[in-house]
Amino acid sequence: LSIYESMQKEYEGFAGSVRRLLKDAETNKELQDKIIGVVANLIKVPAKYQTAIEMALGNAVQNIVTASDEFAKYLIRYLKQKEYGRVTFLPLNSVKVRTFDNRYTSYLHTKGVCGIAADLIEYSSDIQPVILSLLGTTVIVEDEDIAVSLAKQTGYSFRIVTLDGDIISTQGSITGGSKKSQGNNLLSRETEINDTKVMLAKLDEEYETLSKNIADKQNVYNSKLAELNDITVRIHNIEIEYAKQNEIYTGLNNSKIILESDVRKYDSNIAKYNQMLVSIDTELSKYESETNEINDPNITLHTNQNDFTVLKTKRDQYLSDMTELRVNIAGLESEIVAINQEIDRLNAELGNITKANLELNKQLSVNKAMLEEYEKTTDISTIELSSSNLEQALRQEKTKLDELEHSKAKLQSDLRFYDEERLRLIEEVNKLQDKKYQQDLALTKVDTDIESMQERVWDEYQLTYASAMQYKQEMFDLKSAMPEINRIKKQIQGLGNININAIEDYKLLQERHGAMYDQAQDLLAAEADIKSIIKSLSDEMTEIFLTQFDKINENFGIIFKELFGGGHARLELLKADSVLDAGVEIIAVPPEKKLNSTKLLSGGEQALVAIAILFAILKLKPMPFCLLDEIEAPLDEANVFRFVQYLKKYAGETQFIVITHKKPTMEYADCLFGITMEEKGVSKVVSVKLSDAVKMAEVK
């Protein structure tokens, strides 16, 4: 957009004279009031018709519209004064309005005809005369075929332009070809600027929308990322808590097993102690029976006393054991109660842990679902946290591992078998390859023998295998035929070398000789013609040269006398085989001198002689442009004055650019261009138009 606006502001694409005039009008109010505008800037053309309208207008697209012819005259004077160049102006009061002939209006409704060019564009009604003058009788059609057909039907009564820019004029000429590059299309520049502004506004809206979407997406992403981080932390904490609870569960389970083992051991001791109590009760019953017997008067006192002492001792022992057993039983029963209480506590705690595990598994399932949802946007792999699934998967993996170990062993066994089989097959392949190699050698030898025999048959008999088959004899005996073969070979050798292609070679050589002879005759004739043309041209050139040389010689003598104030000079041709190859000798004798050679002249005189020859040639045939580099440097001021007078004399027909250090030459120049160095290393061109300087001096 900046480039387009800059091009429009700087009037890029317009002619230099138009651009300079429009730039001056921006700061010059008087010019601005007299210019309505350039045709290209005063009309608005739809994109479809831009190429056609630009081709139809041609250079008129850069014409400047003015209100009157008086304004146009003023602007032309301004251009001349500034030396800006030429511009075409279109005064509204003097342009000739051209309208479409009503006789051909019906053709405008033909298929493929777009309409009159002036009706297809937009412009101010104030400049309608100019637009009708330029495009009022121009019709735009879709393609070249329609244009040609319409031109023939209407008898080439109006100009026709296609959408591609091809033009059929009223004279019947057709102009076409490639279009201008888009960058130089003056009519489309405003459209390009507007389209670019619309596109820029659209891009700004899209940018704002995308920026807002990016911000929203970034906020959602940050929110989801924060949630994901929070869930990750929670999962990590749950994992830690799960590991701790699992460790407690494992410890409690082990304690339960140990306690159950102790209970079973205590139950066994209680049974043993109960059995001991039964045994003690039996002993006590027996003791009471024995006590009763002691009271029997029939038993002697001594015996009873001894027995009583023994029994009393046993009884005391039994009572002591019984008391100890009861104490042990009471202790065991107390431990059993404590163990049962511990078991109940552990069971309750185990139930709580199981419940917590269930809640953790439930939470893990929820988190797993959330992770699966976040995984789609954050690429986080699913985390399996269920201990039961892990244990089951572990058992399955162990089963698979066992199966794989079994398969591995089987595969290793198969691998050893196949390795042995591979080695056997490799050995067999090697044997077959050796055999194949031998057979290939034999086959190659057979092929070589066949080729040798075919070459021999061809060398000796000029027969191929196919052509030799017609001479084949099924029952031919080579041994018996050898004497006859040798005899025939000797006869063939006796014939010597025979060229069987001699006749054909002779015919070819004869044809070639005839063709080359004809070519040689053509070349000789062409040579004669060329020599004749060269001679004719040389004669004509000699005649022209001598004529022009005589004129230059005459001019040289006259100009020499004028420059030297007398004396005589001439040019003479040196002797040579051809006038065109001859050298030229300069004979110049200044007044009051007798010289045999121009080498005796001074440097200034030699320079003046050369100047005389130059002006003699210019007098014969003036040149449009001539550059002289310090040609008068060796001359004194008087001769420089004469030289400058001659320059002025010829300046009407030839433009001279003189590089000089002589003041008289500078005084007579129309314009001076000098090089100065105000700053060291920076050269600057300074120009002075002496005619303007003289006018300014006269005014002062």
C-alpha positions in Angstrom: 0.0 0.0 0.0 2.9 2.3 0.8 4.5 1.6 -2.5 1.2 2.2 -4.4 0.5 5.4 -2.6 4.1 6.6 -3.2 3.9 5.8 -6.9 0.6 7.7 -7.1 2.1 10.7 -5.2 5.2 10.8 -7.3 3.2 10.3 -10.5 5.2 7.2 -11.4 4.5 5.8 -14.9 3.7 9.3 -16.3 5.9 11.0 -18.9 8.7 13.2 -17.5 7.1 16.4 -18.7 3.6 15.5 -17.3 5.2 14.5 -14.0 7.2 17.6 -13.6 4.2 19.9 -14.5 2.0 18.1 -12.0 4.7 18.3 -9.2 5.0 22.0 -9.8 1.3 22.4 -9.7 1.3 21.0 -6.1 3.1 24.1 -4.9 2.1 26.6 -7.6 -1.5 27.8 -7.0 -1.7 29.5 -10.4 -0.8 26.3 -12.2 -3.1 24.3 -10.0 -6.1 26.6 -10.9 -5.5 26.0 -14.6 -5.2 22.2 -14.5 -8.4 20.0 -14.0 -6.3 16.8 -13.9 -4.8 14.0 -15.9 -7.2 11.7 -17.9 -5.9 8.7 -16.0 -6.8 10.3 -12.6 -10.2 11.7 -13.7 -11.8 8.4 -14.7 -12.6 5.3 -12.7 -12.5 2.1 -14.7 -13.9 -1.3 -13.6 -11.1 -4.0 -13.4 -12.8 -5.9 -16.2 -12.3 -3.1 -18.7 -9.0 -1.6 -17.5 -6.8 -3.2 -20.2 -9.3 -2.3 -23.0 -9.7 1.3 -21.9 -5.9 1.8 -21.4 -5.2 0.4 -24.9 -8.1 2.5 -26.4 -6.7 5.7 -24.8 -3.1 5.0 -25.6 -0.9 8.0 -24.8 -4.1 10.1 -24.2 -4.3 8.5 -20.8 -1.5 11.0 -19.8 -3.2 14.1 -21.5 -4.0 17.0 -19.1 -7.6 18.4 -19.1 -7.9 22.2 -18.8 -11.0 24.4 -18.6 -10.1 26.5 -21.7 -7.6 26.8 -24.5 -6.2 30.0 -22.9 -5.2 27.9 -19.9 -3.6 25.4 -22.2 -1.6 28.2 -23.9 -0.4 29.4 -20.5 0.7 25.9 -19.5 2.5 25.4 -22.8 4.4 28.7 -22.3 5.3 27.5 -18.8 6.6 24.2 -20.2 8.8 26.0 -22.8 10.1 28.4 -20.1 11.1 25.4 -17.9 12.2 23.3 -20.8 10.2 20.4 -19.4 9.2 18.9 -22.7 5.9 18.4 -24.5 2.4 17.7 -23.1 -0.9 17.3 -24.8 -3.7 19.4 -23.3 -7.5 18.8 -23.7 -9.4 22.1 -23.3 -13.1 21.5 -22.4 -14.2 24.5 -24.6 -12.5 23.3 -27.8 -12.4 19.5 -27.9 -14.6 18.0 -30.5 -17.3 15.8 -29.0 -17.7 12.5 -30.9 -20.9 10.4 -30.3 -21.8 6.9 -31.5 -23.8 6.7 -34.7 -27.4 5.7 -34.0 -27.4 3.5 -37.1 -25.2 0.9 -35.3 -27.0 1.0 -31.9 -28.6 -2.4 -32.6 -25.1 -4.0 -32.8 -24.4 -3.0 -29.2 -26.8 -5.6 -28.0 -25.0 -8.4 -29.9 -23.7 -11.3 -27.8 -20.1 -10.6 -26.8 -20.4 -6.8 -27.2 -19.8 -5.0 -23.8 -20.8 -1.5 -24.9 -19.5 1.9 -25.7 -16.2 2.6 -23.8 -17.4 6.0 -22.6 -20.5 4.4 -21.0 -18.5 1.7 -19.2 -16.4 4.0 -17.0 -17.2 6.5 -14.3 -16.3 10.2 -14.5 -17.5 13.6 -13.5 -20.1 15.2 -15.8 -17.8 18.3 -16.0 -15.3 16.5 -18.2 -17.9 14.7 -20.4 -16.8 16.5 -23.6 -13.2 15.1 -23.2 -14.4 11.6 -22.4 -16.7 11.6 -25.4 -13.9 13.0 -27.6 -11.6 10.2 -26.6 -14.0 7.2 -26.1 -17.4 8.2 -27.5 -17.0 6.2 -30.7 -15.0 3.2 -29.2 -16.8 -0.1 -28.6 -15.5 -2.8 -26.3 -16.0 -6.5 -27.1 -15.0 -9.7 -25.4 -12.6 -11.3 -27.8 -10.8 -10.9 -31.2 -13.3 -13.1 -33.2 -16.3 -10.9 -32.1 -14.3 -7.8 -32.9 -13.4 -8.9 -36.4 -17.0 -10.1 -37.1 -18.5 -6.8 -35.8 -16.0 -4.7 -37.8 -16.9 -6.5 -41.0 -20.7 -6.2 -40.3 -20.5 -2.4 -39.7 -18.0 -1.7 -42.4 -15.3 -0.6 -40.0 -17.4 2.5 -39.1 -16.0 2.8 -35.5 -13.0 1.7 -33.5 -13.3 -1.7 -31.6 -11.2 -2.8 -28.7 -11.2 -6.3 -27.1 -10.9 -7.0 -23.3 -7.3 -8.1 -24.0 -6.4 -4.8 -25.6 -6.4 -5.7 -29.3 -7.7 -2.8 -31.4 -9.4 -2.7 -34.8 -9.3 0.8 -36.3 -11.7 2.4 -38.7 -9.0 2.0 -41.4 -9.1 -1.8 -40.9 -5.7 -2.1 -39.2 -5.5 -4.5 -36.2 -3.2 -3.7 -33.3 -2.5 -6.4 -30.7 0.1 -8.3 -28.7 1.2 -8.6 -25.1 -0.2 -6.2 -22.5 1.8 -3.8 -20.3 3.0 -5.0 -17.0 0.5 -4.4 -14.1 3.0 -2.0 -12.4 2.7 0.6 -15.3 -1.1 0.4 -15.6 -2.1 4.0 -14.7 -5.9 3.2 -14.7 -5.7 0.4 -12.3 -3.5 2.2 -9.7 -6.5 3.7 -7.8 -8.3 0.3 -7.9 -5.1 -1.4 -6.6 -4.9 1.2 -3.8 -8.5 0.7 -2.8 -8.3 -3.1 -3.1 -5.1 -3.0 -1.0 -6.8 -0.9 1.7 -9.8 -3.3 1.8 -7.5 -6.3 1.9 -5.4 -4.5 4.7 -8.5 -3.8 6.7 -9.7 -7.4 6.3 -6.2 -8.6 7.3 -6.3 -6.3 10.4 -9.7 -7.8 11.4 -8.5 -11.3 10.8 -5.3 -10.5 12.8 -7.4 -9.1 15.7 -9.7 -12.2 15.6 -6.8 -14.5 15.5 -5.0 -12.6 18.3 -8.2 -12.9 20.4 -8.5 -16.6 19.6 -4.9 -17.1 20.4 -5.3 -15.3 23.8 -8.5 -17.3 24.6 -6.8 -20.6 23.5 -3.7 -19.6 25.6 -5.9 -18.9 28.7 -7.7 -22.3 28.2 -4.4 -23.9 27.7 -3.0 -22.3 30.8 -6.1 -23.3 32.8 -6.0 -26.9 31.5 -2.2 -27.0 32.2 -2.8 -25.8 35.8 -5.5 -28.4 36.2 -3.3 -31.0 34.7 -0.4 -30.0 37.1 -2.9 -30.2 40.0 -4.1 -33.6 39.0 -0.5 -34.8 38.5 0.3 -33.6 42.1 -2.8 -35.3 43.4 -2.0 -38.5 41.6 1.5 -38.4 43.0 0.1 -37.8 46.5 -2.4 -40.7 46.0 0.4 -42.9 44.8 2.5 -42.1 48.0 -0.6 -42.6 50.2 -1.4 -45.8 48.4 2.1 -47.1 48.9 2.0 -46.2 52.6 -1.4 -47.8 53.1 -0.3 -50.9 51.1 2.8 -51.1 53.3 0.6 -50.9 56.4 -1.8 -53.4 55.0 1.0 -55.8 54.3 2.4 -55.3 57.8 -1.0 -55.9 59.4 -1.6 -58.9 57.3 1.7 -60.4 58.4 0.9 -59.5 62.0 -2.5 -61.2 61.7 -0.8 -64.4 60.3 1.7 -64.4 63.2 -1.1 -63.8 65.8 -3.3 -66.6 64.3 -0.2 -68.9 64.5 0.2 -67.9 68.2 -3.5 -68.5 68.9 -3.2 -72.0 67.4 -0.2 -72.6 69.5 -2.0 -71.4 72.7 -5.1 -73.5 71.8 -2.7 -76.5 71.6 -1.2 -75.6 75.1 -4.7 -75.2 76.6 -5.7 -78.6 75.3 -2.5 -80.1 76.8 -3.1 -78.3 80.1 -6.7 -79.5 80.2 -5.5 -83.1 79.6 -3.0 -82.6 82.5 -6.0 -81.3 84.7 -7.9 -84.5 83.9 -4.9 -86.5 84.9 -4.6 -84.6 88.1 -8.3 -85.1 88.9 -7.8 -88.8 88.4 -4.9 -88.8 90.8 -6.9 -86.8 93.3 -9.7 -89.3 93.1 -7.3 -92.1 93.6 -5.8 -90.2 96.6 -9.1 -89.7 98.3 -9.8 -93.4 97.9 -6.5 -94.2 99.4 -7.3 -91.8 102.3 -10.4 -93.7 103.0 -8.5 -96.9 103.2 -6.2 -95.3 105.8 -9.2 -94.8 108.1 -9.8 -98.5 107.8 -8.8 -100.1 111.2 -7.8 -103.3 109.5 -4.7 -101.7 108.0 -1.7 -101.3 110.1 -0.6 -97.9 111.3 3.0 -98.1 110.0 2.0 -98.9 106.5 -0.5 -96.3 106.5 1.9 -93.7 107.8 4.4 -94.4 105.1 1.8 -94.4 102.4 0.3 -91.3 103.8 3.6 -89.4 103.7 4.1 -90.5 100.0 0.6 -89.6 99.1 0.8 -86.3 100.9 3.9 -85.4 99.0 2.2 -86.3 95.7 -0.8 -84.4 96.7 1.2 -81.3 97.5 3.1 -81.7 94.2 -0.2 -82.1 92.3 -1.7 -79.1 94.0 1.4 -77.1 93.2 1.2 -78.2 89.5 -2.5 -77.6 89.4 -2.1 -74.1 90.8 0.7 -73.4 88.2 -1.5 -74.8 85.4 -4.4 -72.6 86.5 -2.1 -69.6 86.5 -0.8 -70.5 83.0 -4.4 -71.1 81.8 -5.5 -67.8 83.2 -2.5 -66.1 81.5 -3.2 -67.9 78.2 -6.9 -67.0 78.4 -5.8 -63.3 79.0 -3.4 -63.5 76.0 -6.2 -65.1 73.9 -8.5 -62.2 74.8 -5.8 -59.7 74.1 -5.0 -61.4 70.8 -8.7 -61.6 69.8 -9.0 -57.9 70.6 -5.9 -57.2 68.5 -7.3 -59.4 65.7 -10.6 -57.5 65.9 -8.7 -54.2 65.8 -6.6 -55.4 62.8 -9.7 -56.6 61.0 -11.4 -53.2 61.6 -8.2 -51.4 60.4 -8.0 -53.8 57.5 -11.6 -53.0 56.6 -10.8 -49.3 56.8 -7.8 -49.8 54.6 -9.8 -51.8 52.1 -12.5 -49.1 52.1 -9.8 -46.5 51.6 -8.3 -48.6 48.8 -11.7 -48.8 47.1 -12.1 -45.0 47.4 -8.5 -44.6 46.0 -9.3 -46.9 43.1 -12.5 -45.0 42.4 -10.6 -41.7 42.5 -7.9 -43.3 40.3 -10.6 -44.3 37.8 -11.9 -40.8 37.7 -8.4 -39.3 37.4 -7.7 -41.9 34.7 -10.7 -40.7 32.7 -9.6 -37.1 33.1 -6.1 -37.9 32.0 -7.4 -39.7 28.9 -9.4 -36.5 28.1 -6.3 -34.2 28.7 -4.0 -36.6 26.9 -5.6 -35.5 23.6 -4.5 -31.9 24.0 -1.4 -32.3 26.2 0.1 -35.5 24.9 0.4 -37.1 28.4 0.3 -40.9 28.4 -2.3 -42.7 30.5 -1.1 -43.7 34.0 -2.4 -47.1 35.2 -2.7 -46.9 39.0 -5.0 -49.8 39.9 -3.1 -52.3 42.1 -5.5 -55.1 41.3 -5.0 -54.5 37.5 -1.2 -54.3 38.1 -1.2 -57.6 40.0 -3.4 -59.3 37.4 -1.3 -57.9 34.6 1.9 -59.0 36.4 0.5 -62.6 36.7 -0.4 -62.5 33.0 3.0 -61.1 32.1 4.7 -63.9 34.1 2.5 -66.5 32.3 3.5 -64.9 29.0 7.1 -64.8 30.1 7.0 -68.5 30.9 5.4 -69.2 27.5 8.0 -67.0 25.8 10.8 -68.8 27.6 9.3 -72.1 26.4 9.0 -70.7 22.9 12.5 -69.3 23.1 13.9 -72.7 24.0 11.9 -74.3 21.2 13.1 -71.6 18.8 16.7 -72.0 19.8 16.4 -75.7 19.1 14.8 -75.0 15.7 17.5 -72.4 15.1 20.3 -75.0 15.7 18.5 -77.4 13.4 18.1 -74.7 10.7 21.7 -73.6 11.1 22.9 -77.1 10.4 20.5 -77.3 7.5 21.7 -73.9 6.2 25.3 -75.0 6.3 24.4 -78.2 4.4 22.5 -76.2 1.8 25.4 -73.6 1.5 27.8 -76.5 0.9 25.4 -77.9 -1.7 24.9 -74.5 -3.4 28.7 -74.0 -3.5 29.1 -77.3 -5.3 26.3 -76.4 -7.7 27.9 -73.0 -8.3 31.2 -74.6 -9.1 29.4 -76.9 -11.5 27.5 -74.0 -13.1 30.8 -72.0 -13.4 32.4 -74.9 -15.3 29.4 -75.2 -17.6 29.4 -71.5 -18.2 33.1 -71.7 -19.2 32.2 -74.6 -21.6 29.3 -72.6 -23.0 31.4 -69.5 -23.4 34.0 -71.6 -25.3 31.2 -73.0 -27.5 29.9 -69.4 -28.2 33.5 -68.2 -29.0 34.0 -71.1 -31.4 30.7 -70.4 -33.1 31.6 -66.7 -33.5 35.0 -67.6 -34.8 33.5 -70.0 -37.3 30.9 -67.4 -38.4 33.7 -64.8 -38.8 35.8 -67.3 -40.8 32.8 -68.1 -43.1 32.2 -64.4 -43.6 35.9 -63.6 -44.2 36.4 -66.4 -46.6 33.0 -66.7 -48.4 31.1 -63.5 -47.4 28.3 -65.7 -46.2 26.3 -65.4 -43.0 25.0 -68.4 -41.0 21.5 -68.1 -42.5 22.8 -67.7 -46.1 25.2 -70.6 -45.7 22.3 -73.0 -44.7 21.2 -73.3 -48.3 24.5 -75.1 -49.1 24.2 -77.5 -46.2 24.6 -81.2 -47.1 23.3 -83.7 -44.6 25.7 -86.6 -45.5 28.8 -84.4 -46.1 32.1 -86.1 -45.2 34.7 -83.5 -44.3 37.7 -85.9 -44.4 37.1 -87.1 -47.9 36.4 -83.5 -49.1 39.6 -82.0 -47.7 41.7 -82.6 -50.9 39.1 -80.9 -53.0 38.9 -78.0 -50.6 42.6 -77.5 -50.6 42.6 -77.5 -54.5 39.9 -74.9 -54.7 41.6 -72.7 -52.1 44.8 -72.8 -54.2 42.9 -71.7 -57.3 41.3 -68.8 -55.3 44.7 -67.7 -54.1 46.0 -67.8 -57.7 43.4 -65.3 -58.7 45.0 -62.6 -56.5 43.3 -59.7 -54.9 40.0 -58.9 -56.6 37.7 -56.0 -55.7 34.2 -57.2 -56.3 32.8 -53.8 -55.6 34.9 -52.0 -58.2 31.9 -51.3 -60.5 29.8 -49.8 -57.7 32.8 -47.8 -56.5 33.3 -46.4 -60.0 29.6 -45.4 -60.3 29.8 -43.6 -56.9 33.0 -41.8 -57.8 31.6 -40.8 -61.2 28.5 -39.3 -59.5 30.6 -37.6 -56.9 32.9 -36.1 -59.6 30.0 -34.8 -61.5 28.5 -33.2 -58.5 31.8 -31.6 -57.4 32.4 -30.4 -61.0 29.0 -28.7 -61.1 29.7 -27.1 -57.7 33.1 -25.9 -58.9 31.5 -24.3 -62.0 28.9 -22.6 -59.8 31.7 -21.3 -57.6 33.7 -20.0 -60.5 30.6 -18.2 -61.9 29.9 -16.7 -58.4 33.5 -15.6 -58.1 33.3 -13.9 -61.5 30.0 -12.2 -60.5 31.5 -11.1 -57.1 34.6 -9.7 -58.8 32.5 -7.8 -61.3 30.4 -6.4 -58.4 33.5 -5.5 -56.4 35.0 -3.8 -59.5 31.7 -1.9 -60.1 31.6 -0.8 -56.5 35.3 0.1 -56.5 34.8 2.2 -59.6 31.7 3.9 -58.1 33.5 4.4 -54.7 36.6 5.8 -56.5 34.4 8.2 -58.5 32.5 9.3 -55.3 35.8 9.6 -53.4 37.5 11.7 -56.0 34.5 14.0 -56.3 34.2 14.5 -52.6 38.0 14.7 -52.2 38.1 17.5 -54.7 35.3 19.4 -52.9 37.1 18.9 -49.5 40.4 20.1 -51.1 38.7 23.2 -52.5 37.1 23.9 -49.1 40.4 23.3 -47.4 42.2 25.9 -49.6 39.5 28.5 -48.9 39.2 27.9 -45.1 43.1 27.8 -44.8 43.3 31.3 -46.3 40.6 32.6 -44.0 42.2 31.2 -40.9 45.8 32.1 -41.8 44.9 35.4 -43.5 46.5 34.3 -46.7 48.9 31.5 -48.0 47.7 28.5 -49.8 47.0 24.8 -49.0 45.9 21.7 -50.7 45.5 17.9 -50.3 47.3 15.5 -52.7 46.8 11.8 -53.1 50.0 9.7 -53.0 50.7 7.2 -55.8 49.2 3.8 -55.2 47.7 0.8 -57.1 44.2 2.0 -56.1 42.9 5.4 -55.3 41.1 3.9 -52.3 44.4 2.6 -50.9 46.3 5.8 -51.5 47.6 8.0 -48.7 46.9 11.8 -48.4 49.6 14.4 -48.2 48.9 17.8 -46.7 50.6 20.8 -48.3 50.1 24.0 -46.3 52.1 27.2 -46.8 51.3 30.1 -44.5 51.6 33.6 -45.9 55.2 35.0 -46.3 56.7 31.5 -45.8 58.2 28.9 -48.0 58.0 25.4 -46.6 58.5 22.0 -48.1 56.8 20.0 -45.3 54.1 20.5 -42.7 56.6 19.2 -40.1 58.4 22.6 -40.3 55.2 24.3 -39.1 54.9 25.3 -35.4 52.5 23.5 -33.0 49.9 26.2 -33.3 50.1 26.3 -37.1 49.8 22.5 -37.3 46.7 22.6 -35.0 45.2 25.4 -37.2 45.8 23.3 -40.3 44.0 20.3 -38.7 41.1 22.7 -37.7 40.9 23.9 -41.4 40.7 20.3 -42.6 37.9 19.6 -40.0 35.9 22.6 -41.1 36.4 21.7 -44.7 34.8 18.3 -44.0 32.0 19.8 -42.0 31.3 22.3 -44.8 30.9 19.4 -47.3 28.6 17.4 -45.0 27.5 19.0 -41.7 27.2 16.7 -38.7 24.4 16.9 -36.2 26.8 16.6 -33.3 30.5 17.1 -32.8 32.8 16.8 -29.7 36.1 18.8 -29.6 38.6 18.1 -26.9 41.0 21.0 -26.4 41.4 21.3 -30.2 42.5 24.9 -29.9 44.9 24.4 -27.0 48.2 25.2 -29.0 46.7 28.4 -30.6 47.3 32.0 -29.4 44.3 34.3 -28.6 44.1 35.7 -32.1 43.9 32.3 -33.8 41.5 31.1 -31.0 39.2 34.1 -32.0 39.3 32.9 -35.6 38.6 29.4 -34.5 35.6 30.5 -32.4 34.2 32.6 -35.3 34.2 29.5 -37.5 32.5 27.5 -34.7 29.7 30.1 -34.5 29.4 30.0 -38.3 28.8 26.2 -38.3 26.8 26.1 -35.0 23.5 26.6 -36.9 23.8 23.1 -38.4 26.1 21.3 -36.0 25.9 21.2 -32.2 29.4 21.5 -30.8 30.6 20.5 -27.3 34.1 21.9 -26.7 36.3 20.9 -23.9 38.6 23.9 -23.4 40.7 26.1 -21.1 40.7 29.1 -23.5 38.8 32.1 -22.3 37.8 33.3 -25.8 36.2 30.0 -26.5 34.3 30.2 -23.3 33.1 33.7 -24.0 31.4 32.6 -27.2 29.8 29.5 -25.8 26.0 29.4 -25.3 26.3 27.2 -22.1 29.2 26.6 -19.8 29.6 23.5 -17.6 32.4 23.4 -15.1 33.6 21.0 -12.5 34.5 22.4 -9.1 35.5 20.8 -5.8 34.1 22.8 -2.9 34.8 19.9 -0.5 37.9 17.8 -0.8 37.1 14.6 -2.8 33.6 15.8 -3.8 33.2 17.1 -7.4 30.3 19.3 -8.3 29.0 20.3 -11.7 28.3 24.0 -12.2 26.4 25.2 -15.3 25.8 28.7 -16.6 23.6 29.7 -19.5 25.4 32.7 -20.9 22.4 34.1 -22.8 20.4 34.2 -19.5 23.4 35.8 -17.8 23.6 38.5 -20.5 19.9 39.2 -20.1 20.2 39.5 -16.3 23.2 41.8 -16.7 21.3 44.0 -19.2 18.4 44.2 -16.8 20.7 45.3 -14.0 
